[in-house]
Amino acid sequence: MRAFVKPAMALSAVAIAAVALAGCSGSGSSGSSDSGGGLTIGFINGSTDDFGVCLQNGVQETADAAGDTVKVLNSNHDAAEEVSNVQDMIDQGVDVIILQSIDSDSLGTAVTDAADAGIPLFITSSVPDDPSAVLGVATSDIAGIGADAGGFVADDAAGAAVTVGIVAGAPGYYSDTEVGGFTGALPSTATVVSTQPNYTFDQAGAQSAAATILQTNPDVDYIFALTEVMAAGVATAVADAGSDAKIVTVNGTDDGLAAVEDGTYAATVSNSAYELGQIAVTNSIALLADPSDSSIDHIATVPYLLITKDNIADATPYCSAAS
């Protein structure tokens, strides 16, 4: 069976080979028309960072297991490139496009262009204004993930008055939603003393943003970093400042879990990019076969879990199939 009946169930519905692919860097195409499958899937990635690589692993390996072909393009955080990539996949005549959109405007253009061309479009991470206009959606509860991180601060502070710094991303849906979920779950005794944007979402930018927070708030109790790549930069800034700030973040990568285990991070929220890609392909195949299949969630949500030292073993693998 190729479909996930419920997104939160164990991922045993399709046999996945847990092998690293040489093409997981986010560029080029993979597979071939004589690989034994009938579908050609056009996957448009949004980045070449850990998230993008692991998302692509999930897409590629799930398609391989189903015997389908994957063609890959990458928009590299460029909205104009995303629009161009969608048109490229349309011109190549793929059977379905799976799109990791990076911008709400380019997403709207993609929905329109794919519909005009008669090519089904499946969206990951974002929900279009009119979900009925696309084949399906696989997304993360970004606000809920942020809320779990904020809930950790609430529980850990245990009623004490605490201060919090936030290293956000560039203003936009993803950063704003996750940060909003985080701040909304903070207790009334927590004060956000500084929010610094990291427009490039990278480690160096996060280190600089955290250093700014620490310069003006040397005794800050917690720093929330939007991703574990950014948290690594925050950790460097915290160490350089000799700070005792507890770092809370999101992803659940192997490096992130190791940082939780050794105490570098106080907590992370496990949210598998691989599983997102896995669900996108599996549900695309099922909905192409039967768009009215009521056992498939039209908007599927990837499970997530707050991880501390106490439950590291419960984290879903970020970049490979769950065993």
C-alpha positions as a LaTeX table, in Angstrom:
\begin{tabular}{lrrr}
\hline
Residue & $x$ (\AA) & $y$ (\AA) & $z$ (\AA) \\
\hline
Met1 & 0.00 & 0.00 & 0.00 \\
Arg2 & 1.44 & 3.34 & $-1.00$ \\
Ala3 & $-0.68$ & 5.69 & 1.05 \\
Phe4 & $-0.38$ & 6.98 & 4.58 \\
Val5 & $-3.78$ & 6.47 & 6.13 \\
Lys6 & $-2.85$ & 8.86 & 8.93 \\
Pro7 & 0.31 & 10.99 & 8.92 \\
Ala8 & 1.11 & 10.25 & 12.55 \\
Met9 & 1.22 & 6.49 & 12.07 \\
Ala10 & 4.42 & 4.49 & 11.78 \\
Leu11 & 5.84 & 4.72 & 8.30 \\
Ser12 & 5.47 & 1.07 & 7.35 \\
Ala13 & 3.20 & 1.62 & 4.39 \\
Val14 & 6.00 & 1.55 & 1.86 \\
Ala15 & 9.34 & $-0.20$ & 1.87 \\
Ile16 & 12.15 & 2.36 & 1.87 \\
Ala17 & 15.83 & 1.67 & 1.24 \\
Ala18 & 17.80 & 3.67 & 3.82 \\
Val19 & 20.76 & 4.56 & 1.65 \\
Ala20 & 22.38 & 7.92 & 0.98 \\
Leu21 & 22.11 & 9.03 & $-2.63$ \\
Ala22 & 24.94 & 10.66 & $-4.51$ \\
Gly23 & 22.49 & 13.20 & $-5.90$ \\
Cys24 & 21.28 & 14.58 & $-2.58$ \\
Ser25 & 23.12 & 17.87 & $-2.98$ \\
Gly26 & 20.02 & 19.51 & $-4.45$ \\
Ser27 & 20.93 & 19.83 & $-8.12$ \\
Gly28 & 20.54 & 17.80 & $-11.28$ \\
Ser29 & 18.09 & 14.99 & $-12.00$ \\
Ser30 & 17.88 & 11.41 & $-10.86$ \\
Gly31 & 16.28 & 8.20 & $-12.01$ \\
Ser32 & 15.43 & 7.17 & $-15.54$ \\
Ser33 & 12.35 & 6.44 & $-17.57$ \\
Asp34 & 13.23 & 2.73 & $-17.75$ \\
Ser35 & 13.65 & 2.31 & $-13.99$ \\
Gly36 & 10.48 & 0.25 & $-13.76$ \\
Gly37 & 7.96 & 2.89 & $-12.66$ \\
Gly38 & 5.33 & 4.72 & $-14.60$ \\
Leu39 & 5.43 & 8.21 & $-13.10$ \\
Thr40 & 7.84 & 11.06 & $-13.67$ \\
Ile41 & 7.88 & 13.30 & $-10.61$ \\
Gly42 & 9.23 & 16.81 & $-10.87$ \\
Phe43 & 10.63 & 17.84 & $-7.49$ \\
Ile44 & 11.47 & 21.51 & $-6.98$ \\
Asn45 & 13.53 & 21.96 & $-3.83$ \\
Gly46 & 13.94 & 25.30 & $-2.07$ \\
Ser47 & 17.45 & 25.04 & $-0.63$ \\
Thr48 & 20.63 & 23.01 & $-0.37$ \\
Asp49 & 20.90 & 23.18 & 3.43 \\
Asp50 & 20.30 & 20.22 & 5.75 \\
Phe51 & 16.55 & 20.58 & 5.42 \\
Gly52 & 16.67 & 20.65 & 1.62 \\
Val53 & 19.06 & 17.70 & 1.39 \\
Cys54 & 17.02 & 15.56 & 3.78 \\
Leu55 & 13.71 & 16.53 & 2.19 \\
Gln56 & 15.14 & 15.47 & $-1.17$ \\
Asn57 & 16.36 & 12.18 & 0.32 \\
Gly58 & 12.79 & 11.44 & 1.41 \\
Val59 & 11.39 & 12.29 & $-2.01$ \\
Gln60 & 14.02 & 10.36 & $-3.96$ \\
Glu61 & 14.14 & 7.19 & $-1.88$ \\
Thr62 & 10.35 & 6.91 & $-1.66$ \\
Ala63 & 10.03 & 7.35 & $-5.42$ \\
Asp64 & 12.80 & 4.80 & $-5.97$ \\
Ala65 & 10.94 & 2.28 & $-3.79$ \\
Ala66 & 7.79 & 2.86 & $-5.86$ \\
Gly67 & 9.72 & 2.50 & $-9.13$ \\
Asp68 & 9.14 & 6.08 & $-10.24$ \\
Thr69 & 11.47 & 8.65 & $-11.79$ \\
Val70 & 12.42 & 11.95 & $-10.13$ \\
Lys71 & 13.64 & 15.07 & $-11.90$ \\
Val72 & 15.12 & 17.66 & $-9.52$ \\
Leu73 & 15.54 & 21.43 & $-9.69$ \\
Asn74 & 16.46 & 23.79 & $-6.86$ \\
Ser75 & 15.24 & 27.36 & $-6.36$ \\
Asn76 & 17.94 & 28.23 & $-3.79$ \\
His77 & 15.73 & 30.62 & $-1.80$ \\
Asp78 & 15.03 & 32.63 & $-4.99$ \\
Ala79 & 11.34 & 33.28 & $-5.72$ \\
Ala80 & 11.96 & 34.17 & $-9.36$ \\
Glu81 & 13.94 & 30.96 & $-9.81$ \\
Glu82 & 11.05 & 29.03 & $-8.28$ \\
Val83 & 8.63 & 30.38 & $-10.87$ \\
Ser84 & 11.12 & 29.53 & $-13.62$ \\
Asn85 & 11.61 & 26.02 & $-12.25$ \\
Val86 & 7.88 & 25.33 & $-12.23$ \\
Gln87 & 7.71 & 26.36 & $-15.89$ \\
Asp88 & 10.72 & 24.16 & $-16.65$ \\
Met89 & 8.97 & 21.13 & $-15.13$ \\
Ile90 & 5.82 & 21.98 & $-17.09$ \\
Asp91 & 7.88 & 22.14 & $-20.29$ \\
Gln92 & 9.42 & 18.75 & $-19.47$ \\
Gly93 & 5.95 & 17.25 & $-19.22$ \\
Val94 & 6.29 & 15.64 & $-15.79$ \\
Asp95 & 3.29 & 13.77 & $-14.39$ \\
Val96 & 3.23 & 15.67 & $-11.10$ \\
Ile97 & 5.21 & 18.49 & $-9.52$ \\
Ile98 & 6.18 & 18.40 & $-5.84$ \\
Leu99 & 7.09 & 21.93 & $-4.79$ \\
Gln100 & 8.94 & 23.14 & $-1.71$ \\
Ser101 & 7.90 & 26.77 & $-2.06$ \\
Ile102 & 9.93 & 29.56 & $-0.51$ \\
Asp103 & 7.58 & 32.50 & $-1.08$ \\
Ser104 & 3.82 & 33.01 & $-0.92$ \\
Asp105 & 3.74 & 35.05 & $-4.14$ \\
Ser106 & 5.73 & 32.50 & $-6.13$ \\
Leu107 & 3.56 & 29.75 & $-4.66$ \\
Gly108 & 0.46 & 31.48 & $-6.00$ \\
Thr109 & 2.06 & 31.74 & $-9.43$ \\
Ala110 & 3.01 & 28.06 & $-9.32$ \\
Val111 & $-0.53$ & 27.00 & $-8.48$ \\
Thr112 & $-1.90$ & 29.02 & $-11.41$ \\
Asp113 & 0.76 & 27.93 & $-13.91$ \\
Ala114 & 0.46 & 24.23 & $-13.07$ \\
Ala115 & $-3.32$ & 24.36 & $-13.21$ \\
Asp116 & $-3.23$ & 26.10 & $-16.60$ \\
Ala117 & $-0.87$ & 23.38 & $-17.88$ \\
Gly118 & $-3.01$ & 20.59 & $-16.47$ \\
Ile119 & $-0.19$ & 19.22 & $-14.30$ \\
Pro120 & $-1.05$ & 18.20 & $-10.72$ \\
Leu121 & 0.86 & 20.15 & $-8.07$ \\
Phe122 & 1.68 & 18.83 & $-4.59$ \\
Ile123 & 2.98 & 21.33 & $-2.02$ \\
Thr124 & 5.35 & 20.73 & 0.88 \\
Ser125 & 5.71 & 22.95 & 3.97 \\
Ser126 & 3.24 & 25.65 & 2.85 \\
Val127 & $-0.53$ & 25.65 & 2.47 \\
Pro128 & $-1.83$ & 27.62 & $-0.53$ \\
Asp129 & $-4.70$ & 30.07 & $-0.15$ \\
Asp130 & $-6.97$ & 27.56 & $-1.89$ \\
Pro131 & $-5.85$ & 24.04 & $-0.96$ \\
Ser132 & $-8.49$ & 22.56 & $-3.26$ \\
Ala133 & $-6.53$ & 23.98 & $-6.21$ \\
Val134 & $-3.66$ & 21.52 & $-5.67$ \\
Leu135 & $-3.36$ & 17.74 & $-5.60$ \\
Gly136 & $-2.40$ & 17.74 & $-1.95$ \\
Val137 & $-0.23$ & 19.23 & 0.78 \\
Ala138 & 2.30 & 17.80 & 3.25 \\
Thr139 & 3.29 & 20.31 & 5.86 \\
Ser140 & 4.59 & 20.83 & 9.36 \\
Asp141 & 2.61 & 22.51 & 12.11 \\
Ile142 & 5.13 & 25.34 & 12.31 \\
Ala143 & 3.20 & 27.23 & 14.97 \\
Gly144 & 2.81 & 24.05 & 17.01 \\
Ile145 & 6.52 & 23.30 & 16.73 \\
Gly146 & 7.33 & 26.78 & 18.00 \\
Ala147 & 4.79 & 26.32 & 20.78 \\
Asp148 & 6.48 & 23.10 & 21.92 \\
Ala149 & 9.78 & 24.98 & 22.16 \\
Gly150 & 8.11 & 27.77 & 24.13 \\
Gly151 & 6.41 & 25.18 & 26.31 \\
Phe152 & 9.80 & 23.80 & 27.24 \\
Val153 & 10.82 & 27.23 & 28.55 \\
Ala154 & 7.57 & 27.43 & 30.52 \\
Asp155 & 8.13 & 24.05 & 32.13 \\
Asp156 & 11.85 & 24.55 & 32.71 \\
Ala157 & 11.43 & 28.00 & 34.26 \\
Ala158 & 8.88 & 26.53 & 36.69 \\
Gly159 & 7.29 & 29.86 & 37.53 \\
Ala160 & 10.49 & 31.85 & 37.90 \\
Ala161 & 10.94 & 35.21 & 36.19 \\
Val162 & 13.19 & 34.60 & 33.15 \\
Thr163 & 14.48 & 36.49 & 30.13 \\
Val164 & 14.47 & 35.18 & 26.58 \\
Gly165 & 16.31 & 36.12 & 23.41 \\
Ile166 & 15.19 & 35.01 & 19.95 \\
Val167 & 17.32 & 34.45 & 16.86 \\
Ala168 & 14.72 & 34.52 & 14.10 \\
Gly169 & 15.04 & 34.15 & 10.35 \\
Ala170 & 14.17 & 36.65 & 7.65 \\
Pro171 & 10.69 & 38.11 & 8.16 \\
Gly172 & 8.14 & 35.95 & 6.39 \\
Tyr173 & 5.67 & 33.12 & 6.90 \\
Tyr174 & 8.09 & 30.47 & 8.17 \\
Ser175 & 10.02 & 32.56 & 10.68 \\
Asp176 & 7.06 & 34.66 & 11.80 \\
Thr177 & 4.85 & 31.62 & 12.36 \\
Glu178 & 7.40 & 29.60 & 14.32 \\
Val179 & 8.45 & 32.56 & 16.45 \\
Gly180 & 4.79 & 33.42 & 17.03 \\
Gly181 & 4.10 & 29.89 & 18.23 \\
Phe182 & 7.13 & 30.09 & 20.53 \\
Thr183 & 6.29 & 33.43 & 22.11 \\
Gly184 & 2.63 & 32.48 & 22.44 \\
Ala185 & 3.57 & 29.50 & 24.62 \\
Leu186 & 5.92 & 31.40 & 26.92 \\
Pro187 & 4.71 & 31.88 & 30.48 \\
Ser188 & 3.71 & 35.30 & 31.79 \\
Thr189 & 6.89 & 35.27 & 33.86 \\
Ala190 & 9.08 & 35.22 & 30.73 \\
Thr191 & 10.20 & 38.47 & 29.11 \\
Val192 & 11.49 & 38.55 & 25.53 \\
Val193 & 14.36 & 41.02 & 25.79 \\
Ser194 & 15.57 & 40.90 & 22.17 \\
Thr195 & 14.59 & 39.40 & 18.81 \\
Gln196 & 17.31 & 39.47 & 16.17 \\
Pro197 & 16.66 & 38.44 & 12.55 \\
Asn198 & 19.12 & 36.26 & 10.67 \\
Tyr199 & 18.26 & 37.02 & 7.07 \\
Thr200 & 20.42 & 34.25 & 5.64 \\
Phe201 & 19.26 & 31.51 & 8.06 \\
Asp202 & 22.89 & 30.37 & 8.39 \\
Gln203 & 25.27 & 29.61 & 11.25 \\
Ala204 & 27.43 & 32.71 & 10.89 \\
Gly205 & 24.45 & 35.04 & 10.79 \\
Ala206 & 22.94 & 33.37 & 13.84 \\
Gln207 & 26.21 & 33.70 & 15.74 \\
Ser208 & 26.25 & 37.42 & 15.00 \\
Ala209 & 22.60 & 37.82 & 16.00 \\
Ala210 & 23.15 & 35.94 & 19.27 \\
Ala211 & 26.25 & 38.02 & 20.02 \\
Thr212 & 24.11 & 41.14 & 19.67 \\
Ile213 & 21.57 & 39.74 & 22.12 \\
Leu214 & 24.29 & 38.82 & 24.61 \\
Gln215 & 26.04 & 42.19 & 24.39 \\
Thr216 & 22.96 & 43.99 & 25.66 \\
Asn217 & 21.56 & 41.16 & 27.76 \\
Pro218 & 24.55 & 39.24 & 29.18 \\
Asp219 & 22.42 & 37.44 & 31.75 \\
Val220 & 19.69 & 36.26 & 29.37 \\
Asp221 & 18.31 & 32.90 & 30.53 \\
Tyr222 & 17.19 & 31.31 & 27.25 \\
Ile223 & 17.89 & 31.83 & 23.54 \\
Phe224 & 15.56 & 30.33 & 20.96 \\
Ala225 & 17.07 & 29.59 & 17.53 \\
Leu226 & 14.77 & 28.91 & 14.60 \\
Thr227 & 16.80 & 25.91 & 13.33 \\
Glu228 & 19.68 & 23.77 & 14.53 \\
Val229 & 22.00 & 25.25 & 11.90 \\
Met230 & 21.32 & 28.60 & 13.53 \\
Ala231 & 21.56 & 27.08 & 17.00 \\
Ala232 & 25.14 & 26.02 & 16.26 \\
Gly233 & 26.01 & 29.67 & 15.71 \\
Val234 & 24.16 & 30.64 & 18.87 \\
Ala235 & 26.15 & 28.04 & 20.82 \\
Thr236 & 29.41 & 29.59 & 19.65 \\
Ala237 & 28.25 & 33.06 & 20.71 \\
Val238 & 27.10 & 31.74 & 24.09 \\
Ala239 & 30.46 & 30.03 & 24.68 \\
Asp240 & 32.42 & 33.11 & 23.57 \\
Ala241 & 30.43 & 35.29 & 25.99 \\
Gly242 & 30.79 & 32.84 & 28.87 \\
Ser243 & 27.00 & 32.83 & 29.12 \\
Asp244 & 24.83 & 30.25 & 30.88 \\
Ala245 & 21.92 & 30.83 & 28.49 \\
Lys246 & 19.99 & 27.67 & 27.64 \\
Ile247 & 19.54 & 27.12 & 23.89 \\
Val248 & 16.21 & 25.84 & 22.56 \\
Thr249 & 15.83 & 25.02 & 18.87 \\
Val250 & 14.11 & 22.94 & 16.18 \\
Asn251 & 14.90 & 20.06 & 13.76 \\
Gly252 & 16.16 & 16.88 & 15.42 \\
Thr253 & 19.17 & 16.24 & 13.19 \\
Asp254 & 21.88 & 13.84 & 14.36 \\
Asp255 & 24.09 & 16.80 & 15.26 \\
Gly256 & 21.22 & 18.48 & 17.07 \\
Leu257 & 20.40 & 15.40 & 19.11 \\
Ala258 & 24.07 & 15.01 & 20.02 \\
Ala259 & 24.06 & 18.64 & 21.19 \\
Val260 & 21.04 & 17.95 & 23.38 \\
Glu261 & 22.73 & 14.88 & 24.80 \\
Asp262 & 25.93 & 16.74 & 25.69 \\
Gly263 & 24.06 & 19.73 & 27.10 \\
Thr264 & 24.94 & 22.27 & 24.38 \\
Tyr265 & 21.22 & 22.59 & 23.65 \\
Ala266 & 18.60 & 22.31 & 26.38 \\
Ala267 & 15.96 & 21.04 & 23.96 \\
Thr268 & 15.03 & 20.67 & 20.31 \\
Val269 & 11.79 & 19.83 & 18.52 \\
Ser270 & 12.15 & 16.77 & 16.30 \\
Asn271 & 10.47 & 17.31 & 12.93 \\
Ser272 & 11.74 & 15.05 & 10.14 \\
Ala273 & 12.46 & 16.61 & 6.74 \\
Tyr274 & 12.86 & 13.11 & 5.31 \\
Glu275 & 9.39 & 12.14 & 6.49 \\
Leu276 & 7.97 & 15.27 & 4.86 \\
Gly277 & 9.38 & 14.17 & 1.50 \\
Gln278 & 8.24 & 10.61 & 2.10 \\
Ile279 & 4.65 & 11.65 & 2.74 \\
Ala280 & 4.68 & 14.02 & $-0.26$ \\
Val281 & 5.58 & 11.25 & $-2.71$ \\
Thr282 & 3.40 & 8.57 & $-1.14$ \\
Asn283 & 0.33 & 10.77 & $-1.01$ \\
Ser284 & 0.97 & 12.16 & $-4.52$ \\
Ile285 & 1.01 & 8.63 & $-5.93$ \\
Ala286 & $-2.18$ & 7.68 & $-4.08$ \\
Leu287 & $-4.07$ & 10.87 & $-4.98$ \\
Leu288 & $-3.06$ & 10.62 & $-8.64$ \\
Ala289 & $-4.53$ & 7.12 & $-8.66$ \\
Asp290 & $-7.71$ & 8.25 & $-6.88$ \\
Pro291 & $-8.16$ & 11.97 & $-6.06$ \\
Ser292 & $-11.27$ & 11.15 & $-4.05$ \\
Asp293 & $-9.55$ & 8.61 & $-1.77$ \\
Ser294 & $-10.90$ & 9.58 & 1.64 \\
Ser295 & $-8.22$ & 7.57 & 3.45 \\
Ile296 & $-5.61$ & 10.13 & 2.36 \\
Asp297 & $-5.45$ & 13.46 & 4.19 \\
His298 & $-5.51$ & 16.21 & 1.56 \\
Ile299 & $-3.45$ & 18.29 & 3.99 \\
Ala300 & $-1.14$ & 15.89 & 5.84 \\
Thr301 & 0.88 & 17.01 & 8.84 \\
Val302 & 4.30 & 15.61 & 9.78 \\
Pro303 & 4.45 & 14.55 & 13.45 \\
Tyr304 & 6.81 & 16.43 & 15.78 \\
Leu305 & 8.08 & 15.92 & 19.31 \\
Leu306 & 9.89 & 17.97 & 21.93 \\
Ile307 & 13.23 & 16.30 & 22.67 \\
Thr308 & 15.31 & 16.67 & 25.83 \\
Lys309 & 17.98 & 14.44 & 27.35 \\
Asp310 & 15.19 & 12.30 & 28.76 \\
Asn311 & 13.70 & 11.13 & 25.43 \\
Ile312 & 16.37 & 11.39 & 22.74 \\
Ala313 & 15.66 & 7.83 & 21.60 \\
Asp314 & 12.12 & 8.87 & 20.66 \\
Ala315 & 13.21 & 11.34 & 17.96 \\
Thr316 & 12.24 & 10.48 & 14.37 \\
Pro317 & 15.32 & 10.31 & 12.10 \\
Tyr318 & 15.68 & 13.67 & 10.41 \\
Cys319 & 17.39 & 12.51 & 7.23 \\
Ser320 & 16.55 & 8.83 & 6.79 \\
Ala321 & 13.66 & 6.41 & 7.01 \\
Ala322 & 12.40 & 5.43 & 10.43 \\
Ser323 & 13.34 & 1.87 & 11.35 \\
\hline
\end{tabular}
